[in-house]
Amino acid sequence: MAKTTETRELTEVSEAQIAVHWKEEGYYQPSEKFKAQANMRDPRILEKFGLDRFPDCFREYADMLTWFEPYHTVLDTSDAPFWKWFVGGRLNASYNCVDRHLEQYRNKAALIFVPEPEAEPDVAIKYQELYTSVNEVAALLRDMGLKAGDRVTLHMPMVPELPITMLACARLGIIHSQVFGGFSGQACGSRIHDSGSHVLITMDGYWRNGALIDHKANADIAVRTAQDLGQHVEKVLVWQRYPGAYSAQTPMVPGRDFFVNDLLKDHKGKKVEPVALPSEAALFLMYSSGTTGKPKGAQHSIGGYLSYVTATSKWILDIHPEDTYWCMADIGWITGHSYIVYGPLANAATSVLYEGVPTFPDAGRPWRIAERLGVNIFHTAPTAVRMLRKLGPQEPRKYKYHFKSMTTVGEPIEPEAWRWYYDEVGKREAVITDTWWLTETGGFLGTTVPAIHAMKPGSCGPGAPGIHPVVYDETGAEVPKGSGKAGNICIRNPWPGIMQTIWGDRDRYIKTYFAKYNKSPRSKDWRDWPFMCGDGAVQAADGYFRILGRIDDVINVAGHRLGTKEIESACLTVPEVAEAAVVPVQDEVKGRVPEVYIAVKPGVQPSQDIIDRVVKANEEVIGKIARPKHVYIVPDMPKTRSGKIMRRVLAAISNRRDVGDVTTLANPDVVEQIRTMVQGTQATTTHEELPEDIAKFGQVE
Ligand code: WTA
């Protein structure tokens, strides 16, 4: 992605565009063996999902589900851009992921749980057992008075009780909102408040990096935070990591906190009829960070979402019921919802669920798990690929597993890392799908169809079947493929997996994803509503897209989007801090990490103690994932004359780049002081330009 001075002159770009220069990578072909067994082998598949067949082509996706009532309208655009898919249809997600498989797969494992401590045995949960547990938990929730349309917040780690709880909610039509287990109690509390949940479901503890974490402590903070914001939580249901024992130190609050395992004793063997819900009812909320501190709840539907993740799991991940599939993501992120729980289970897969850190106790762990369980489909993120490569480049060779297909997701993967993934992890046998998509999109947007398209390291491929991406420049003009220019990637058409709205904020939904390129706000024609993904991208002459990263004010840390405003406001909770600015810095393993600049209030002496408290504030308000690489206390922020902080300058300093012309700043001298503080007097600045996402990031002032 870095531009060299040599190539810089080659492409003329207007201000509305971004020039991109890199070497075109060569193609890799799927093996004949893979092609012969693949679920999707029709070379005309993309044409079959061409815009001329839209939206009816997506009937094929809906047909993969079992409906209680058939739908009458494929796509209803009457409330554009709030799309309704498969209207008139009624179905139940829990029925589709569990009940309908019983006849054929009753005694096949649905989930295999691998605890982090290596001495603890795996737990295989058969479809029949999953059915029993989901029904019992649904009975418990129903008898507590919860019903369709209510929201329940989950704050759970990677344990089978999480998908069981999600499916129990889905059985009743309760909208679940799972908050990533690694997020802090405060982050959970603000999401409880936004969703209006009265019930929080959590777990006492879980293993992470060799430590049994007291997770219940977060529940107390979450409830208090929600209360302060005006949302009262009536009940906290606590699963036990070791049933019958309490794995946390934090006391249970009488009358509010209950052990799920105790309550379930009254619901043994109970059955709950899956509720026949409208296709366009909400299945869950998934919060992602936006550009303001307020959490943004992406609302996903039952019929559209479930059909989309089911079909893409089948055709792109190539899941067959006899496969053993392992996605190392966390269920607390959209990848886990779509491609550990809903998509795989709707396909009667055996889905592996690993509790802990991939490199615990060493970088051979994932390959030991793969060998022992016979995993043949593997799915992870570039950050894990980079980490495993760094710590154990030769480890995969020591284990006798064989993957037929592998996926990467979450951030751009460097061709170097891609090749290690292909050569070493995939042993040159496995196909790779590089799947580009977002929380908001429910499932894949850009990817190859693995038996049909060649792979190209660093590029996700063309649009997925029925997804028609387009790159627009700032003025709304199309950036043609093969031009070497990048712009904002948008999707021309709606698709079943697209979010329905931002929970409780219709205006923000329109503003964030559509306003920039919509020309007629009253139009009911989907053609007028391209969906803006918020990524920069370039399309090569072969039609493949390469994603450059986020163009909005969001930092993608190890594949997880963190709002910069959220981080900055966390810093400001330290009373001595007057101003905070956060910028992304390149990181070998995590891709990007936040680096924080703070200015303290007049009269306050800079100290290590303040820095420590800023780090702690980020961990508490957001979670460990937001831990800044460095915190610098600067004498003043570089500012424009109108007083705006110039993050671009800070980003250049943090990334050891030339700061460019700063003479127009209100306080140009401070730039050199900060540069020396960060880079030392022997500065090693390069003139290489910043990667596109960081450069763009800095422009949003
Ligand atoms: C980035 C995760 C390049 C992108 C599913 C997007 C990717 C953001 C890829 C969404 C990929 C995801 N190649 N970039 N294959 N996949 N991204 O909402 O910037 O957590 O906008 O969804 O991750 O992150 P989110």
Residues whose N, C-alpha, C, O or C-beta is under 5 A from the ligand:
A	BS01	WTA	T408 V409 G410 E411 P412 D434 T435 W436 W437 L438 T439 C533 D535 I547 G549 R550 G559 H560 R561
